Amino acid sequence: MVKTQQANGLQRVWTPKLKAKHVVHLFWRGVGAKNVEWVGDANGWQCGVTPYTREPTGWRLTLELPHGHHRYLVVVDGQPFLDPHSGGTVLDDDGNSYSVVAVS
C-alpha cells in the first residue's frame, strides 16, 4: 500500500518497509557441547560470528532477521547439524540439507 501526503506543495510518497524481526532459536541437543554457533544466509555462513549462549537446559540464541526464508545450520563443537526445532528443511542444487526459518 502506498500513501501520499501533501505538505508545502510537495508530495511525499510513503511505502511500507520490510523491517527486521526478532527470532528466538532454542537448541537443546548440545547440552554437553563446549561451543554452539549459528551459520546461515544471514551471516554469510561465517563461523565465530553468531554464537549461542549456554543456559542450564541447553543453548539459546536470539537473532534479528529480515522478512523471508533463511537457510542455516547449527554448528556444535565444529560439526554442522540440522536444527530439530526449525520450521523445516530445504535442499540445495547439490543435495545438501539446511534448516530453514521463515520470518513474516
Protein Blocks (a to p, Z undefined) as FASTA:
>chain_A
ZZdddeehiacdddddddddddddddfklmmpmbdcdddfknoopghklccdddfklccd
dddddeddddddddeehiacddfkbgbdcddfkopacdddddZZ
